[in-house]
């Protein structure tokens, strides 16, 4: 995981109000296996920012697909 990667939660973090599948952005690398992830709503307002171990998130990638 690196700075500004888009990630999805792989498990719930109830104390932060986060559930599996929620999408956030890595805003800081805290350690080799810990990143700070910011979660925002559609209005851009942050509703959670929390340290997460990299085994609890999945990096999301986008690649355009050539249609034939």
Long-range contacts (C-beta under 8 A, 24 or more apart in sequence): 1-26, 1-29, 1-35, 1-54, 1-57, 1-59, 2-26, 2-29, 3-27, 3-28, 3-29, 5-35, 5-59, 5-60, 6-59, 6-60, 7-35, 7-37, 7-52, 7-57, 7-58, 7-59, 7-60, 8-57, 8-58, 8-60, 9-52, 9-56, 9-57, 10-55, 10-56, 10-57, 10-58, 11-56, 13-50, 13-52, 13-56, 16-48, 16-50, 17-47, 17-48, 18-48, 18-50, 23-60, 24-48, 24-57
